[in-house]
Amino acid sequence: MSNASLSDTLQTLQAGGATYHYYSLAEAAKTLGDIDRLPMTLKILLENQLRFAEEENVSRKDMQALVDWQQDARSDREIGYRPARVLMQDFTGVPGVVDLASMRAAVESLGEDPSRINPLTPVDLVIDHSVMVDKFGNPAAFKDNVAIEMERNRERYEFLRWGQQAFDNFRVVPPGTGICHQVNLEYLGRTVWTKEQDGQTLAYPDTLVGTDSHTTMINGLGVLGWGVGGIEAEAAMLGQPVSMLIPEVVGFKLTGKLREGITATDLVLTVTEMLRNKGVVGKFVEFYGDGLQDLPLADRATIANMAPEYGATCGFFPVDDETLTYMRLTGRDEDQVALVEAYCKAQGLWREPGAEPIFSDTLALDMNEVEASLAGPKRPQDRVALKDMKAAFQKVMDDDGKPVTSSEEKGRLFSEGGQTAVGVEESYEHHDSQEVDLDGEAFRLDPGAVVIAAITSCTNTSNPSVMMAAGLLAKKAREKGLATKPWVKTSLAPGSKVVTDYLNASGVQEDLDALGFHLVGYGCTTCIGNSGPLAAPIEQAIEDGDLAVASVLSGNRNFEGRVHPLVKTNWLASPPLVVAYALAGNVQRDLTRESLGVDRHGKPVYLQDIWPTQAEIAEAVETVKTAMFRKQYAEVFDGDEVWKAIDVPDSKVYQWSEDSTYIQHPPFFEGMGREPDAITDVKEAHILALLGDSVTTDHISPAGAIKPDSPAGRYLQERGVKPVDFNSYGSRRGNHEIMMRGTFANVRIRNEMLDGVVGGETRHVPSGEQMAIYDAAMRYQQEGTPLVVIAGKEYGTGSSRDWAAKGTRLLGVRAVLAESYERIHRSNLIGMGVVPLQFLEGDSRKTLDLTGDERVSIEGLDALSPGGKVKVTIKSDKGEKTFEALCRIDTANELAYYRHGGILHYVLRNMIGAA
């Protein structure tokens, strides 16, 4: 079967009273070979190749390689994948639109028509990362935070409104609507996509890439999607295929059911731990097994959401009756539901009971074995059983050189049943405890104090069962007379307005309010670092005592310095456990044995006394109605009156303002010619930073608060911006001047070139001076010295943050040399023209005894081939060492991007016919 004859596979099906055409996998299999046991995810990739078979870079060999994958359950074949659509959130979306605007300016400067630069693939941008928890714990918090958000981000929103009218094929969901992944799950996702082509309606799988790593949440709906860097997403929306190796697919078999009292969050933290231990970075994970039969789609989405945390490209759930039930619940049109069923069954994409696809590897979990859990203190894969939380925190303290002794451990008597009858006055002795007076109430702040309790993030607020559990627990606690501790900052930031509707309908929002969990906004708040300030006396006490305090949040990210710069330990938990810890007030309280407090009669109240039953949760979930979804999504793109009133110029090329501190014209295309410059080797580069293992994109490009004495803080103050108006790094991603100053500026990053120093500092080697990494990089640029970064394992783990690569490039870094990479950041580095190199087995910064004073040369960059090796020479006062390193430019497409100086340069030259 040649590519030319592939049109023979075009078939028709009837669904919902309409006729659809589709490229039949069954017909293709007659020539390519049997695909019955091919994983669902690879069937979707095969359909993608089949549908684009007439494209220049798709061959029959690509399709055959997907079918032949079943022989060894792996392949080294590179394919080009074309998603049906692209999803963006505003933190990553703003710089994406800035780049599009810059490309238009570059095209205009080359004498071409700028309106040629438009998304060729449908793009939805959801503004969801900009609301901060400035106000909380009162009924006006939501209104006040939205007002602050609109004022604080007016420049950014004006720019996005301009983009909305300037670009074709580009939609914006205004602020105050919901989190992009939940909006995607509840409204945007279709499972089967359609378009008109040659007078026919073509049906094909709904697929996407997104600029947020948690794009994977949509996998719960049977939609194949994953996070890519903003750079790669821009290329996808401009018609470029996503270059990828056919992945290994790990099968995860689920059996059994969750026990009474165990939540979907407990399940996902268990799955995350298992898969991280298994090692699935760069692989697809596909869930199967009869346990799926009783696993609600919201639970599936919760697991799929956490794919970045367990390191996989995606965590996919196949389509079945539960998929259709959820689509009907969320208000999808009945004709669309009928199409999904008919198409998936015709294509072999429907989950059949007992199905056992071929996988590269497998693991299994009996859900009956899952126990109540949290994860922390700084990695989402580090699961801690609820019963072990007290010991886990004390280990943190021990490791920090500050042993803790609780008063209970100094001899308190046990009450009946082995439970400790501790009351409100229980505290933890430590020489750094601080006395605090907050609004006239005096108390002592101890190590382990929960200063932030946040029900936040797409992970859990998309799931009615855990949200209702939190509300019911709050109701029972309130009935007992329990109250949140005064030092706890509480917040509720749902992923969509539907959550508010059903919390109100069930009556539990009133109980959450009574405990301080008032609505603060619809968006990604605490999990992304938008937790807002703590009360001034609390912050002062933490700093004065150098206290190790805690946050407990229902999110998916808890990396160092992410939630709040003063909160050293951060624990992921289910929404009901977030409420429970707000009541307990300290993570050193063992909630399985110690009381949360006392009731009105002085009797201790334990967690099991107020934990809702599965039957109670199920009854509450019955209040979730289809009408709620239809009402909230009826005018999803309209926005409120403030949004509608934003006035923007009607122009195809953006008019940059030199006075803006949010949006600036980046220098990426300055001096760009129609042909790329020749690649040169790296000669005598200095090391900008010498980093350890698990350096995250948060470490490289923080999203949270901007410190006044940091390079970015100084920049803003020089332009008249007061620290109170700094906003966050994430909100200012449209300004390269701030973002390059923020690169490697995380308050918790540790540069091994400096002993005992924490934060974004380095040593300028020629002078021996210690200074901010940005300041050193600028001095090196003035001296004409190239730079490299050297790191350990899992470099770039975390969010798909394009500025982690863009900032690296702007600082003058030519190459990164690490022991291993997380998938997205490796791709992003290439996309910005920075070469990712990997130590060969046995080599590392430690085996080479690197101090950071060395000079590094890299030879062979002009003669690279995918997966090839380069020669690295390191010189120091001690002598010279030469070794080979693996170039992690893995595919021919990636090599083309690198040769052009980056993926956007390649695309731009392509679009004007110069590449």
N, C-alpha and C positions, 0 to 999 in steps of 0.2 A: 504494500500500500504506500504510494507516494503521497507527499503533502498535497499535490494537486488533486488527488482523488479523495481527499478527506471529506469533501463536501458530501460524499456518499453516506456519511454517518449522521447527517442532519435528518432528524425525525420530528414527528409532531405528537402532541398529547393534548387531551381535553381536560380542563379543570375549571370549575366555577362558571361554566357556560361559555368559556373562551377557548380558542385554539392557540397553542404555543409551539414554537419550534425550539429544538434543543439538539446539541451535539451529543449523540448517544454513546456512552461508554460501552454498552453491550455490543453495539455494532463495531466499535473500534477493537474490542477484545477478540473479535473473530479473526482479525489479522495479527494483532499484537500479542495475543495470548490471554489466558484466563486471569481475571483480576478479582475473583470472588473473595479471596482472602487478603487482598491488598488493604492496608489501613485506610479508613475513611478519609483522613487528611491527604493521603497520597492520591486517592481517587479524585479529590477536588483539584489537586495540582495537575493531574492527568487531563481532566476536563479543560483546565486553563490552557494547557499546551495544545490540546485538540482544537479549541475554539480559535486560537491565534496561529494555527498551523501555517497560514499563508504569509505570516510575518517573516522578515529576512532572518532573524536570529532564532527561529524555532525550527527544529528539524525532527524528522521521524526518529532519529537516534535518541532525542530527548524523551520522547514518549516511550520508546522501547526500553530505555534505561529505567523509567518509572515502573514499568511492568516487570522487568527483570530484577528489580530491587528485591522481589520476593525470594530470590535464590540465596542471597547472602544477608538480606535484611539491612543492607547499607549500600551506598554508591558514592563514587567520587565524581559523578557527573554534575556539571553546572547547568542550570536552567535559568531562563528569565520568566519571572512570575508577574502577571499583570492584575493587580487587585481591581475590584469593581469600583472602589471608592476610597477616599482618604478622610480620616477623622483627626481633628486638631483640638487642643485646648489652648486657652489664650496665652499661657506662659510660653509654650513652645510655638503657638500659632503666630503671635506678634512678630517674632524674628523671622518666621517663615514669610509673612506678608511683607516685612521689611526687605527681605531678600528679593521677593518678586518685584517690589517697587524699585529696588536697586538694579535688577535685571532690565526693567523697562528703561531706566535712565541710561544704562550701559548700551542697550540696543539703539536708543536715540542718538547717543554720542557716536555710534558707528554708522550713523546715517540710515538706519533702518526704522521701520514702523514699530513704535513701542507697543501698540495694541496687539501685536502678534504674541506677546507674552500673556498667556491666560492658562488657567488650569484646564487640561484636556480630560482629566478624570474628575468626577464630582467630588467636591470638598465641602465638609461641614465643620465649622469651627464653633465650639461651645465655650462661652466665656464663663469659666467656673473656678479659676484658681486665684482670683483677685480679692475676694472678700476675706477680711481679717477679723479675728475675734477681739475687737477693741472694746465692745460693750457685751456684757453677759449677765446672767442671773436676774434679769428683770424683763417684763413684758415688752418694753420698748427696744430691746436689744437688736432684733431683726431690722426694724425700721431705721434705727440709728446706724447700724453697721452698713446697710445698703446706701444710706446717704453719704457716709464717709467714703465708701468704696467709689461711688460715682464721682465725688469731688476729687479724691486722691488719684483716680485713674482716668480723668477726663481726656488728657492728651492721648492716651492709648486707645480709648474708646472712639475718639474722633477719627483716629487713624484706621481702626477696624471698620468704622462706618464708611470711611472713604473706600477701603478695600471692597466692602460689600457692594458698592455701586460701580466701582471701577473695573472689577474683574468678572468675567462670565464664569458660570459653573461653580459659584462660590457662595455658600450660605452661612449666615452667622446666627447662632442662638444667643440672644442677649443675656446679660447678667441677671442673677436672681431666679434662674430657671431650674438649674440642677447640675450635677456632675456629668461630664461628657460620657462616661462609661454607662451611667445609669440611664441617661437620655438615649444613648445608643441601644441599650438593652430593651428599654420600655417603648421606644418609638422609632428610632432611625433604622434599626436592624430589620431585615425582611426575611432572612434565611435563604430565600430564592429571589434573585434580582431579575429585572426585565429591562429591555430597551427595544425601541423600534429600529429595525435594520432591513433595508431593502423591501419595505412594505410588509414586513412580518414582525411579530412580537417574539423576540428571542429570550428564552429563559436560561438562567445559569446560576451557579452558586453565588450567594452574597459573600463577598470576600473584601477585606480591607487591610490597610496598614494605618497606623495611628502614630501621632507624635507624643503619645504618652505610653509608657511601658505597660500600663494596665489596660491597654486596648484589648488584651487577651480575655477580658471579662465576657466579651461577646461570644467567645467559644462555647459558653454555656447554652447558647441559643442555636448551636450547630452552625455558626458562622465562623469561618476560618479567618483569623486576624491576629496581628501581633504588633508590638511597638517597634518603631524604627526611629532613628534620629530625625530631627526636623529637616536636615539636609537631604537625607534619603527620601523622606516623604515628599519634599518639594519636587524632587526628580520624578517620583511616581506620579504626582499630579500633573507634571508636565509631559507625561507620556512615556517616560523611560521605564523599562521593566526593572523589577527588583531582582538583582542578580543574587542567586543562592545556590548552594550545593544541595542536592537532594538529601534531605536530612535522615538521620536515624530516627526511628519512632519507637518510643518506649511505651509499652502497654501497662496500664495501671488497673488492676482488676479489683472492683469493689463488690463485696458481698455483705450480707447481714443488714442490720438497721442500727441507728443510734439508740443508746439506752436512755431511759428517763433522766432528765436533768442535763443531758449533753447537747450542746448546740452545734450549729453548722460551723461556727468559728473554731470550736475545739477540733472539729473534723479537719478543717483547712490547715490549722497549725500542725496537726499530726501529719497530714499529707505533705506539707511543705518540708517538715523535718525529714521525712522518709526520702523524698525526692532529692533533697540537697545531699543527703548521705549517699544516695545512689549515684549522683553525678549525671545531670541531664542538661548541662549548659550547651546551648546550640542545637538541642534536639527537640523534636516534637514529643509531647506526651498525649496519649489518647486513652481516655477512660472507657472501660468496658466491664462486662459482668452483670449478673442478675441483680446486684444491689442497686443498679441504676433505676430499676423498675419503681422503687419506692423513694427515690431521691428527687425532691422537688427541684424545679428549674432554678429557683433562687439559690438553693444550696449549691447546685452545679456552677452557677455564675460566681458564687463566692470562692469556690475552688479555682475556677478558671482565672479569676481576677489575680490570684496570687502567683501566677506562672513566673513573673520576674523574681519573686522571692525564692521560688525553688529552682530558678535558673534556666527554665526551659524557654524555648521560643514561644510555645503556646501550650495550653492544656485543654484539649478538645473533647467535647461531649457530642456524640452523634444524635441525629434527629430521631424522635420517637413520639409516642402519643403525649408525653409530658410536654414536649415542645409545642405541640398544637394547643394543649390546654392553656399554657402560659400566653401564647399569642392571642387566644380568645379573651383571656382575662385582661390583657393589657390593651384591648380595643382594636387589634388588627382586623382589617376587613375580612369577612368570611371567604371572599373569593381568593384573597392572598393565602389564607390558611389552607384552602383546598388545593391551591397550586403547590404549596410546600409539600403536602402529603403526596400528591400525584407525582411531582418531579422527583422527590427523594426516593420513592419506591421504584420509579422507572429507572433511576440511575444507580441503584444499589447503595444509596446513601442513607437508607432507613435502618435503624438498629433492630436486629432480629434477636429474640431470646436465644441464649446459648452460643451466640456467635463468638468465634475465636480467631481473629485475624492473625496474620503473621506479624511479629514485632521484632525489633532489634534486641530487645530485652524486656523483661516483665518484672513486676512486683505486685503484691496483693495486700489488701487490708480488709479484715473483718471489722465493719464499723461498730460492731458490738463491743470491741475492745478499746474504743476511744474514751479518753478520760478528760475531765475538765482541765483546761490548759491556758497558759499565757505564753508569750514569747518575748525574750529580751535578755539583757538590758540594752543591746545596741544592734542586734541582727534579728530579722524576722524568722530565720530558720532555727534559732536557738530556743526550742520549745521548753517550757518549764511546767511541770504538772502543778496544778493549783496548790496541792498539799506541800509542794517543795518551794513555794515562792519565798517564804521567809528565809530559808537557808540560801536560796539563790542570791537574794539581796545581800545577805551577810557575807557571802563569798566575794561579792563586788567590793564590799567595804574592807574585807581582809586583804584582797589583792591591792587595794588602794592604800594599805598601810594603816587603816583605821578600824581596828576590831570593834565590834558592837556587842554589847550585852544588854538584853532586854530585861526589864524588871521582872517579867514572868519567869525568866530563866534564873533569876536570883532567889527563887524559892517560893513562888506563888503556889497555893494549894490547888489541886484539881477538884472540880466539882463532879457531880454524878456523870457517868458515861465517859469520863476522861476529858471533858471539855472544861476549859478554863473560864471561870466566871469573872471575866474582866469587863470593866465598864468604860464609860466615857473617859475616865481619867487615865487609862492605860497609856503609857508613853515609854520611850526607849532612851536609856541613859547613855549619854555621850558627851564628852567634854566640849564638843562644838555645837551642841544644841543652843538655840537662841530664843530669847524672850521677845515676843512680838506684841505690839498693840495695833490692832486693825479696826478702825471705825469704832473705837471705844471698847473693843473686846480684847482682853489680854489672854494669850496662850503661849505655849512653848512649841517651837518648830524643831522637830527631831529629824535625824537621818531617816530616810525612807518615807518622809512625809509626801503624800500625794498632793502635789500643788496644781496639777492639771488632770481633770477627768473629762474626757471628750468622747462623745458619740459622734463619730465623724467618718468620712471616707466612703467611697463607692463600695468597698469590700462588703461592708455589713449593712449599710443603710438601704441597699437594694433588696434586702431580705426581710420580708414582713415578720417571719417567725422570731428572729432575734430582736427586732425592734419592739415587737409586742411583748417579748419576754422582759425587755428592759422596762417597758411601761408598767407591766403587771408587777414586777419586783418593786418598782417605785410606789405603786399603789399599796402594796402590802406593808412596805416600810413606813409609809405615811400613816397607815392605820395603826401601826405599832408605836408611832410617835418618834420615829428616828429622824434625824436631820443630817444633812451634809456638814462636814467639818468646815469651820470658817476659813481655813487656809486653802481650800480646794477651789480652783477656778473651773467651773462647770460649763459645758456647752453642748448644744445639739445642732449639728449641721447636716441635715438629710441630703441625700443625693437627688431627690426630686420633690416637687410640691405634693405629689401623691402621698408621700409618707405623712405629711402634715394632715392630709385629709383623713387617712385611716387612723392615725393616732387620736385625732379629734373624735372621729366616729365611734371609736371603741371606748372613749372617755378617759384614756390614760395620759393624754397630754397634760391634763390638769395636775396629775400626780407627779409627772416629770417636772413641771413648772414649780411645784411645791418644794422640790429638792434642788432647784436651781438650774435644771436642764431645760431652760427656755430656748426657743428657736433663735439662733444667731445668724443664720444665713443658709443659702442653698449653694454649697460649693465645697471644694477641697480645702479645708482649713488647717486643723492641727497637724494632719498627716504630712502636709507639704511645707510646714514651717510657718503657717499663718495663724499660729496660736495667739498672737497678740501679746501685749505686756502682762506680766503679773502685777498685783498690787505693789506699789513702791516699798512698803514695809517688808513684804515677803521677799522681794528681790534683794533688799538690803540685808536681810537676815541670812539669806543663802550666801551672799558674798562675804559677809562678816565672819560667818562660821565655816566657810568653804564646805557647805553642806552638800552631801550627796542626796538629793531629793528625787522624786519620781513623777512621771506622768503615766497615766493608764489611758489608752485610747483604743477605739475600735477600728483602727486603721490598718495599713499594710506596711508602713515604713517607720522604722525607729532608729535610723542611723544616728551616729554621734553628731550632736550639734544641730540636728534637723528640726526637732520639735520646738525647742527653746534653748538658747545658748547657755542658760544657767541650770538646765535640768540634765543631770548627768546620766540618769537611768530612765529608760522609756520602755514600757511594756504594752505589747499588743494583747487585746482581750476582747471577748464578746461584749456587746452593749450591756447585758445585765450585769456582767462583772465590773464594767466601768462604773455603773451605779453603785454596786456593792463596795467598791474601793473608795468611792466618794464618801460613803457612809463611814467606812472604817478609818479612812484618813491616813493610813500608813501601809506600805507594802510589807512591813515587818509583822503585820498581824496575820496569823495563819487562819484564813477564813474557813478552813475545814474543821478547826477545833476551837478557835477563839471567837468571842462574840463580836458583833458589829457595833454594839452599844447596848443600852438598856431601854426598856419601854417605859411608859408613863408610871408604872408601878415599881420601877427599879429592877425589874427582872431582865437578865441578859437575853438578847435576841441574836440568834445564830442565822447564818446564811440559809441553812435548810428550812428555817422557819418561814422565810419569805420567798423562797425560790418557787416560781410558778410550775405547775404540772404541764405535761405535754397536752393534756386535754384542755386545760385553761388557755394555753397558747393557741391551740387549734381553733377553739371557739372565738378567740379574739381575731384571728386571721380571717375568719369568715366575714368580718366587716369590710374587708378589702373588696371593692366592687369595680367592675369594668367602667362604669360611668365616671369614676374618679380619674381614670387614665384619659378617657376621651375628653373630659372637661379641661384637664391641665395641658393637654397637648394640642388642643384645637387651634390655638394661636401662638404656637411655640416660637415662631420667628419674629413676632411683632414687638415684644418688649413693652416696658411701661412708658409712661408719658415722658419721663426724663430721657430715656433712650431715644424715643421718637423725635424729641426736640433737638437732638444733636445736629448741628448744621455742618455740612461738609462741602468742599468745593467740587464742582463737576469737572474733573480733569482726569486724563488718562495717565499722566505722569505726576507723581507726588511732589508737592512743593515743600521741600525740607526747610525746617526752621533751625537756625543755629542756636536759638535760645532754648530749645526744648531739652529737657533733661530726661525725657522718656524715649523719644524717637530721634535717631540720628542716622545719617547716610553712611553706612559702613564702607570700609575701604577695600573690600574684597575684589572689586572689579576695576580698581584704579589702574590705568595703564594697560589694560588687557587688550591684546591684539587678536586678530582673527586666527592666528596659529599659536600653539603653546610654545613656551620657552623650553630649551633643552634641560633635562634633569642633570643636576650636578651632585657629586659626592659630598658628604659632610666631612669637613676638615677641621681638626683641632677645636671641636665644640666643648664648651663648658657644661657641667651638669647643673641644671637649675634646681632640681630637687631629687633627693634620694629617698624613696618611699617604700613602705613595707607592704604587707599583704592586705587584701580587701579594701584598697583605696577606692572609694565610691565616687560616682559622679557628683554626689553632694560635697565630698571633700574637694573635688576639682573645681566645681562651679556651684557654690552654695545657692540655695533658693530663699533662705530665710533673711534674718535681720542684717542690716548694714551697720557696722560699728562706726561711730563718729571718728575714731582715730585711725581707721583703715584707709588705704588709698582711695577706695570708692567714696568713703565718707568725707574725706578731705576734698575730693573733686566736687561733691554736691555742695558742701559748705562754701567753697570758693565761688559757686554760682548762686549763692543766696538761699539755698535750701536748708531749712532748719532740721536738726536731727529728728524732731517729732514728725516731720513730713518726708522722711527718707523712703517710706514704704519698704519694699523688700527687693532683693536681687531679682527674684523671679518676675516681679512686676516691671522691672526696668530692663528686660532682655532686649528691648528694641533700641537700646543705646549701647553701642559697642565700647564706648569709653568707660562706662561703669562695669560692663561685664568682663573686659580684659583686666580691669583693676581688681575684680572679684575672683579671678581665676587662681586657684589654689589658696583662697583666702578663708577657708573654713576654720572656725575657732578651735576645732578638734584635730586638724591635720597635724601629722608629726613628720617633720623633715629630718631624716637621720643625719644630715650634715651638721645639725645642731644638737648638742646634748641637753636633754631635759626641757626643751622649748616646745610648747604646744601652740599651734596657730600658723598662719601663712607667712612664715619667715624663712630666709635662707642666708647663705654666706656668699657675698660677692668675692669670689676666690682671689682675684688679683690684689684687692685691697685688704682682704680679710675682714671686712665690715659685715656685721649682721644687719639685715634690712628686710623690708617687705619683699616678697617674691616679685611683685609687679615692679617695684623700684629697681631691683637688681636686673630684671629682664630689660628694662629701658636703658640701664647703663650699659649692659652688654650690647644692645642694639647700637648705641652711640659708638661703641668700640668696634663694631662690625664683627662681633663674635657670634657664631651660631650656637644653639642650645639643644640639649637633649634632656629627657626625663628618664630616670631609671626606677623601676618598681618591682614588687614581688608578684604574688599570685593574685588572680581575680581582679586585675586592674580595670577600673571603670565599671564595676558592678553597680546596679541600681537603675535609676530613672534614665529614660532615653533623652538625655539632655544635650542638645546640640552645642550649647555654649561651652561644655566641657572640652569639645574639640575646637570650636571657633576661638575661644580664649587661648587655648594652647598654641594655636597657629599665630595669633596676633602677638603673643609674647615672644615670638621668634624661635619656637621649638620646632626643629626639623624632624626629630624622630623620638619615639618612646621605645624603650627597651625593657620588657617586663617578662615575668615567668609565665603568665597566662593572662588572657583578656576575657572580659564579658563581651558577648556578641555585638551588642548595639554600639558600644563605645569604640570597639575596634573598627567597625564600619564607618563610624563618624569621623574618626581620625583620618582615614583614607579620603573620605569625602571632603576634608579640608586640606588635603595635600600634605598631611603629616604621616610619615611611614611608621607603622607599628611593627616592631621587631620582637622576637621572642627568643629568650635564652634556650639553648638546646638542653636536653636532659643532663643534669649534673652541674650545670652552670647557674650562677645567680650572683647577685650583688654581694652576697655573703661569701661564697666560695672565692670570689675575686678580691675580697677584702677591700671593697670600695669605701672611700671616705667622702667623696664628693669633690675632692681637689683635683681629680684626674682630668685629662683632656681626651676626648673621644673622637675617633675618625671612623667613618663608615664608607666602604668601597663597594662598588657594584650596583649602585642605584640606577645607573643609566642602562643597565643590561638585565633588569629584573624580569623574572617570569613568575607566574602565580605559584606560590608555595616554594619559591627558590630560596637560596641562602645568600647572605652577604658577609663580607669580611669586616670585623670590628677590631679596631686597635685602640687600646687604652694606655695612655702614657701618664706616668707620675714620677715623682722624685725617686721612687724605688725601682723604676725601670719601665719596661714596655711589655704588654701582654696582647697577644693576637688570638682571636677565636672566631668561629662562625656563629651566626645567629640566623634563625628562621625568619624570613620575611612573611608577615601575616597578611599580605595581599593575596587573597585566596583564589580569586577568579579573574578571568580576562577582562570583564567589565570593570572590576575594581582597579585593575592596572591601567585601563584607559582613563578612568577618573583621576588617578594619581598623576599620570603623565600630563594631564591638562591643568594640573594645579588644584583640582577639586571637582566634585561632581557638578556643581552649578556652572562652572566654567565650561565643562564638557557639554552640558545641556544647552547652555546659551549659544555656544558655537554651533551646535547641532541645529538649533531652531532657526539660525540665520544662514545655514548652509555652509558653515566654515569648518566644521569638524571632520 
